[in-house]
Amino acid sequence: MSRSLSLCPGRPRLWLGFASLVALVCTSLPLRAQDAVRPSLAGEEAAEARRQDIDQIPYNLMTGPIKYRLSATFGVEYNDNINLSDNDPQSDVIIHPQVNIDAIWPVTRINTLRLDIGLGYAFYLDHSRYDTNGILLSPGSQLAFDIFIGDFRINVHDRFSLQQDPVEELQLSNVADYGRFENTAGVSVLWDLNKAVLTLGYDHYTYISTTSAFDYLDRNSEEFIGSLAVAVTNTTNVGVESSFAATYYDQHVLNDSNAYTIGAFAETQLTNYLRLRVAGGYQIIDFDNTGSVFDSRNVNDYYANVLISHRLNAYITQTLAAGHESQLGVNSNYIALNYVRHTVSWNIIRNTLLSTELFYEDANDSGGFLNEHLHRYGGALTVGYQLTPHVTLGLRYQYTQKDSNIAYRNYVQNRVSLDATYSF
């Protein structure tokens, strides 16, 4: 399903951006390893700890050195607005069978190959034209290899998904099938210097639409990231972070771009139960204006995000995330997004896990075909019950509402789903 690509020789800014990123994160490299104040994140002890964690995972099948964990899920969902419409909502009952395979192969005592994949399908009882074209690959599917060498931890990975649910893209309205295959393949390297941790990574990202209406979104990106974290206390790290991404589309509808970020972050364990991470910096996205989207605006803006994790007691844990950033658009060069998300896990009934979610999003198109300003908000309630050691039942209700400044692009969607999972 992937397409072969080669880097265009006319893109010197890609390598210039990567060189700048490396220069940024290496400016503090004179920091040298000192007496250990914590176990190394990349040393043999870390590899051994990870191996012991793997041994505790309830794998239920083994072929030679390879361990497997297999499960099957059967789900039924009622959706009162599958096409995200304001004036003509279509309702349907959707059948979701899925098989999950998690496999792990300890190639050596400390180096591990992992495969996680979810294979599914969607049957629409009333609108069969929206049935899955092929199979669905759940987000989180991946093939990854962890390699530990001295103070280095190397992760080689290929992460992939094949989805069609349009509600996951906040810019969409009046769409029922937003089929797309996404693949991220690359490598990341963590270098533990005791008082400092340096991380560098490269990914090649591929997006392929499985519906002809969105073929113009087909694209590839070369993405580089880097960060340097320094421990200022036993509970607090501060650091710098940067990224560069060159994106180029197969069709000249949306504009190719080069995106840069540079910023700083701090993360601290305020108490035994409260953890805080804040980050912020500057974001630039430079578009080449070769597309037909009629949008010439570039991004020169700040980005910021905060994540708070709080364990109230033995039964209740919550997280709060908020931020401001710019993302590539579906109908324009980019959208400027503000968001707040809150989740709570309520472990208050034996064998039952209850979770609640709330979110609010405010976004502005940069121009393009629609020049939309939208608000989207909603939430979800999920209940999971361990019926037997092998069977788990799940019930979920999700509400989503979008308000747009453009006529007929508002919608309200209610979804109720019930599923049963059997772990072999």
Secondary structure, 3 states (H helix, E strand, C coil): CCCCCCCCCCCHHHHHHHHHHHHHHCCCCCCCCCCCCCCCCCCHHHHHHHHHHHHHCCCCEEECCEEEEEEEEEEEEEECCCCCCCCCCCCEEEEEEEEEEEEEEECCCCCEEEEEEEEECCEECCCHHHCCCCCEEEEEEEEEEEEEECCEEEEEEEEEEEECCHHHCCCCCCCCCCCEEEEEEEEEEEEECCCEEEEEEEEEEEEEECCHHHHHHCEEEEEEEEEEEEECCCCEEEEEEEEEEEEEECCCCCCCEEEEEEEEEEEEECCCCEEEEEEEEEEEEEECCCCCCCCCCCEEEEEEEEEEEEECCCCEEEEEEEEEEEEECCCCCEEEEEEEEEEEEEEEECCEEEEEEEEEEEEEECCCCCCCEEEEEEEEEEEEEECCCCEEEEEEEEEEEEEECCCCCCEEEEEEEEEEEEEC
